[in-house]
Amino acid sequence: MTVGSLRLDFHIPASQSLKDKRRVVRSLKDRLRGRYNIALAEVDFQDTHQRAALGIVSVATDRQQIERLFQDVCQEVERNLPGDLLRAEIEILS
């Protein structure tokens, strides 16, 4: 069994309030949850209206599955995020 975690930090320049940011983050979380078998939560920058961080975890049988999954998630975020993906940090636990 392999457990992987992914942290995504991003900037949402069009967000003018926390309400705007929450709408974007909720939409992104719903899209990712519906498309991939992952658990995720907003993990940082809760009080900043133009920054957000998501923590994502998944369990798989091997490291390659986790890496492919997280690459797909990052590509999905880059395609659908109305902003900039600043950082993607992957950690694999075996």
N, C-alpha and C positions, 0 to 999 in steps of 0.2 A: 504494500500500500504506500502511495506517495501523496503527500499533502503539499499543495502549493498556495502561496499567497501573492497577490499582485496589488501594488499601491499605485493609483493613478492620481497625479496632481494636475489640475487644469485651471485655466484662466478663462473667464467668461466676460469679455469686454463690454458687451451690450447690456449686461445686467446693471440696472440702476437701483435695485433694492434687494433685500433678502427674499422677498416674495418672487421676484424675477428669477433669482438664482435657484430657489427651491423648485420652481416649475421646471427649469432646465434639468436639474439633478434628478428630480422624480421621473421625468420622461426618460432620461438616459437609464436610470436604474430599472424601470419597468421593461424597457426594450432589451436590456442585457439579461435580465432574469427570465424573460420569455423566450429568448433565443438560445441561451446557454444554460447548462446545469451548474449554476454557481450561486453562492451566497455572497451578498454584498451590503455594505453600509457606508454612509458618509462618516469619515473618521477624523476630519480636521477642517479647520477654517469655517466652522459653523456660523460665526458672527461676522464674516467678511463677505460682502456681496458680490465680489468679482473673482473669488478663488474658491476652489472646492477640492476635496480629496476623497476618493473612494477606496475602500479596502475590499478586496475580492478574494474568496478562497474556494478551492475545489479539491476533490479527492479523486485519484485515478490509480490505475494499476502500475503505471510507470511514468518516468520523468518526461519522456517524449510527448505523451498525451497532454500533460499539464502545459508544457511549453507551447505546443500547437494551439491549445485552447486559449492561452493567454495572448498569443500572437493574434489570433482571430478576434479576441475581445479588444485589443488595442487598435486593430484596423477598423473595427466597428465604431469605436469611440471617435477615432480621427475622421471617419466619414460623416458621422451624425452630430458631432459636437459643434454648437455654434460658438466656437472659441478655439483655444490652443491647448493641446496636450503638452504640458511642460515636462513631465517626468513619468516614467513607468518603471517601477522597481519590482523585480520578481525574486521570490525566495522559495526554494524547494526544500522540503523536509522529507527524508526517506525513513 
